[in-house]
Amino acid sequence: MTLDIDDRIAITDLIKLHGHHADDGDFDAMLGLFTEDVVYDLTGVDLPVLVGHQQIRALAKEIGDDNPVAHLVTNIVLRPIGPDEVHAWSKGIAIMADGRAGSATYEDVAVRTETGWLISKRRITARRKPLSGVHRQE
């Protein structure tokens, strides 16, 4: 499968919009970027694997003021893995209210649905050591 420019824009916007909606606390808009049965793997940042919208919303509310004040995403690389499925690999930077910052790697699987592209899987891995490889899911 070859991704056309419209698909590339839609998928990268999907990934970028997560940070805007999360930072705004707009959980409905944020969760609208994911499939209902999304697998959201946070074990790489010392949190659990979440399945579905309810678990994501509950954890975000539980974390409350300890959530980042800014999610930034960059270096998005897309690779088709099926007719309507794309692997997205990107870098994330989180800024906390006290000014601390952290780096992470995002690995997403985006799927084409009747309503457009949505994220069906996300794995976030903290980058805590320079020059340390992350084994990408392909």
C-alpha positions as CSV (number, residue, x, y, z in Angstrom):
1,M,0.0,0.0,0.0
2,T,1.2,3.5,-0.8
3,L,0.0,6.3,1.3
4,D,-1.2,9.3,-0.6
5,I,-0.6,12.8,0.7
6,D,-4.2,13.1,2.1
7,D,-3.7,10.0,4.2
8,R,-0.3,11.2,5.4
9,I,-1.8,14.6,6.5
10,A,-4.8,12.9,8.2
11,I,-2.6,10.5,10.2
12,T,0.0,13.1,11.2
13,D,-2.9,15.4,12.2
14,L,-4.4,12.6,14.3
15,I,-1.2,12.1,16.2
16,K,-0.6,15.9,16.7
17,L,-4.2,16.5,17.8
18,H,-3.7,14.1,20.8
19,G,-1.4,16.6,22.5
20,H,-3.8,19.6,21.9
21,H,-6.8,17.8,23.3
22,A,-4.9,16.2,26.2
23,D,-3.5,19.5,27.2
24,D,-6.9,21.1,27.0
25,G,-8.4,18.4,29.2
26,D,-10.9,17.7,26.3
27,F,-11.2,14.0,26.9
28,D,-14.1,13.5,24.5
29,A,-12.1,15.0,21.6
30,M,-9.0,13.2,22.6
31,L,-10.7,9.8,22.9
32,G,-12.3,10.5,19.5
33,L,-8.9,10.0,18.0
34,F,-8.8,6.3,19.1
35,T,-10.8,3.2,18.3
36,E,-13.2,2.2,21.0
37,D,-11.0,-0.9,21.7
38,V,-7.7,0.9,21.6
39,V,-4.8,-0.7,23.4
40,Y,-2.8,2.1,25.1
41,D,0.4,0.6,26.5
42,L,2.0,2.9,29.1
43,T,4.3,0.3,30.7
44,G,7.3,2.1,29.2
45,V,6.4,5.1,31.5
46,D,5.7,2.9,34.5
47,L,1.9,2.9,34.1
48,P,-0.4,0.1,33.0
49,V,-1.7,-1.1,29.7
50,L,-5.1,0.4,29.2
51,V,-7.8,-1.0,26.9
52,G,-10.6,1.2,25.7
53,H,-11.8,4.8,26.2
54,Q,-13.1,4.3,29.8
55,Q,-9.7,3.2,31.1
56,I,-7.8,6.0,29.4
57,R,-10.3,8.6,30.7
58,A,-10.2,7.2,34.2
59,L,-6.3,7.2,34.4
60,A,-6.1,10.7,33.0
61,K,-8.5,12.0,35.7
62,E,-6.8,10.0,38.4
63,I,-3.4,11.5,37.5
64,G,-5.1,14.9,37.5
65,D,-2.6,17.8,38.1
66,D,0.4,15.4,37.6
67,N,-0.5,15.2,33.9
68,P,1.9,17.2,31.6
69,V,0.9,20.8,30.8
70,A,2.3,20.3,27.3
71,H,2.5,17.3,25.0
72,L,4.7,18.0,22.0
73,V,5.2,15.5,19.1
74,T,7.7,15.5,16.3
75,N,9.7,13.3,13.9
76,I,6.6,11.4,12.7
77,V,7.5,8.6,10.4
78,L,4.8,6.6,8.7
79,R,5.0,3.1,7.2
80,P,2.1,1.1,5.7
81,I,1.7,-2.3,7.2
82,G,-1.6,-3.3,5.6
83,P,-4.2,-2.1,3.2
84,D,-5.8,0.1,5.8
85,E,-3.2,0.0,8.6
86,V,-0.2,2.3,9.2
87,H,2.6,2.1,11.7
88,A,3.6,5.6,13.0
89,W,6.8,6.2,14.9
90,S,7.3,9.6,16.5
91,K,9.0,11.4,19.4
92,G,7.2,13.0,22.3
93,I,8.3,15.7,24.7
94,A,6.2,16.3,27.9
95,I,6.5,19.5,29.9
96,M,5.3,19.3,33.5
97,A,3.8,22.1,35.5
98,D,7.0,22.5,37.6
99,G,9.1,22.9,34.4
100,R,10.6,19.3,34.2
101,A,10.6,17.8,30.8
102,G,10.8,14.3,29.5
103,S,11.3,12.5,26.2
104,A,9.4,9.5,24.9
105,T,8.9,7.4,21.8
106,Y,5.4,6.9,20.5
107,E,4.5,3.9,18.4
108,D,1.1,3.9,17.0
109,V,-1.0,1.8,14.7
110,A,-3.5,3.9,12.8
111,V,-6.4,2.2,11.0
112,R,-8.7,3.5,8.3
113,T,-12.3,3.4,9.5
114,E,-15.6,4.4,8.0
115,T,-15.2,7.8,9.7
116,G,-11.5,8.3,8.9
117,W,-8.1,7.3,10.4
118,L,-8.0,6.4,14.1
119,I,-5.3,5.1,16.4
120,S,-5.9,1.4,17.4
121,K,-2.7,0.8,19.3
122,R,-0.3,3.1,21.1
123,R,2.9,2.3,23.0
124,I,4.8,5.0,24.8
125,T,8.3,4.4,25.9
126,A,10.3,6.9,28.1
127,R,13.7,7.9,26.8
128,R,15.8,8.0,30.0
129,K,19.2,7.2,28.7
130,P,21.1,8.7,25.7
131,L,21.9,6.5,22.8
132,S,19.6,3.7,24.0
133,G,17.7,1.9,21.2
134,V,14.1,1.2,21.4
135,H,12.8,-2.0,19.8
136,R,10.1,-0.9,17.4
137,Q,6.9,-2.9,16.9
138,E,6.6,-3.5,13.2
